[in-house]
């Protein structure tokens, strides 16, 4: 996964929105997950992700129970 902030905080209406001319690059992360269907309407989802750069955070474990959209 990757993301990029393309505008300053504040009034973005008066700022140019060019994602290629700022000092920061893409904020990368990686991870994985799995889904287990216990029956037709109950699914257990487990996802784990890690930031590539320590400035973006450490890691996250996400567990979802129930019917997932």
C-alpha positions as CSV (number, residue, x, y, z in Angstrom):
1,X,0.0,0.0,0.0
2,X,1.2,3.6,-0.5
3,X,-0.2,7.0,-0.1
4,X,0.8,10.6,-0.6
5,X,-0.4,14.0,0.9
6,X,-0.8,16.3,-2.1
7,X,-1.7,19.6,-0.4
8,X,-0.8,21.6,2.7
9,X,-3.2,21.7,5.6
10,X,-5.3,24.8,5.6
11,X,-7.0,26.4,2.6
12,X,-6.1,24.1,-0.3
13,X,-8.2,26.2,-2.7
14,X,-5.3,28.6,-3.2
15,X,-2.5,26.0,-3.3
16,X,-1.4,24.2,-6.4
17,X,-2.1,20.4,-6.2
18,X,0.9,18.8,-7.9
19,X,1.8,15.5,-6.3
20,X,5.3,15.4,-8.0
21,X,7.0,18.6,-6.8
22,X,7.2,18.3,-3.0
23,X,10.0,17.0,-0.7
24,X,8.1,13.9,0.5
25,X,7.7,10.8,-1.6
26,X,5.2,8.0,-1.3
27,X,4.5,6.7,2.2
28,X,4.9,2.9,1.8
29,X,3.6,0.1,3.9
30,X,3.4,-3.7,3.6
31,X,1.6,-6.5,5.3
32,X,-0.9,-9.3,4.9
33,X,-4.1,-10.8,6.1
34,X,-6.5,-13.7,5.9
35,X,-10.2,-14.3,6.1
36,X,-11.9,-17.4,7.6
37,X,-15.6,-18.0,6.9
38,X,-17.2,-19.8,9.8
39,X,-20.6,-19.8,8.1
40,X,-22.4,-17.8,5.4
41,X,-22.7,-14.7,7.5
42,X,-19.9,-14.8,10.0
43,X,-16.3,-14.1,8.9
44,X,-13.2,-13.6,10.9
45,X,-10.7,-11.2,9.3
46,X,-7.1,-10.7,10.5
47,X,-4.8,-8.1,8.9
48,X,-1.3,-7.0,9.9
49,X,0.5,-4.1,8.4
50,X,3.9,-2.4,8.9
51,X,5.1,1.0,7.8
52,X,8.3,1.0,5.7
53,X,9.6,4.2,7.3
54,X,9.6,4.6,11.1
55,X,8.4,8.2,10.8
56,X,5.1,6.8,9.5
57,X,4.5,4.7,12.6
58,X,5.2,1.1,13.6
59,X,2.7,-1.6,12.8
60,X,-1.0,-2.4,13.3
61,X,-3.0,-5.6,13.9
62,X,-6.7,-5.4,12.8
63,X,-9.2,-8.1,13.7
64,X,-12.8,-7.9,12.3
65,X,-15.6,-10.2,13.3
66,X,-19.0,-10.6,11.7
67,X,-20.3,-10.0,8.2
68,X,-17.8,-7.9,6.3
69,X,-18.7,-5.8,3.3
